[in-house]
């Protein structure tokens, strides 16, 4: 991450700026391994204080960090939950696989948003994992009804974080109940289509791509 850490801190500050008094936060950092450095708290200043000491080093255990975050999220008290990932590359140090993490995020009632910081003219020397980074972040976020943003301009990162904050507070909640309840424990996909009213601009919806049916 190197010089990107400053903009990462600014992005977190933007997210915290639009928070509510009852919101809870936690912070997971990851390099060679993932570590929970601030457990769930209502005091956002604890997050910002810890970020002052964050350093860039080692490899990228992104998938392990997502699993660790999901485990911490189970302790949350608020019904709506979101995970925001800030990273500049793909995974190259996790114990968990992409398929394992996909299954976990599908089961969890958590929206995932990702901010990918990818330098446009830094292709030389990038590893295959780094090239795969944007696709990995987008694939994981899409499973949960969240979104993945990427930018080659670091100055745009705080603005992207502000957009995520707005998205979390301006959403429609749609309920879905299948006409035939299949208790097979399998994953079932859901498709949502928008009918655009005449004269409206283009619309795009983001939703959870499916659900696991009960096994019994």
Number of C-alpha atoms within 10 A of each C-alpha: 14 8 9 16 18 13 16 21 18 17 22 20 18 20 20 19 12 13 15 9 9 11 17 18 21 20 20 17 19 23 19 16 17 21 16 15 14 15 16 19 16 14 14 19 12 15 23 16 10 12 19 11 7 11 12 12 11 11 16 24 22 29 27 23 22 23 18 15 20 19 12 16 22 12 10 16 12 10 7 11 18 16 18 21 18 23 23 19 24 23 24 17 18 19 11 15 11 16 9 11 17 17 14 14 19 21 15 15 18 22 23 23 25 25 25 23 24 21 13 9 7 9 11 6 7 10 13 12 14 19 14 13 21 22 14 21 27 20 15 26 25 21 23 25 18 23 22 22 19 21 16 14 11 18 13 14 26 20 15 20 25 18 14 22 18 13 12 17 10 9 9 6 7 6 5 7 6 9 6 6 9 14 11 12 12 12 15 13 10 12 8 9 7 9 6 11 9 6 6 7 8 8 9 8 8 13 17 19 16 16 18 16 15 12 9 7
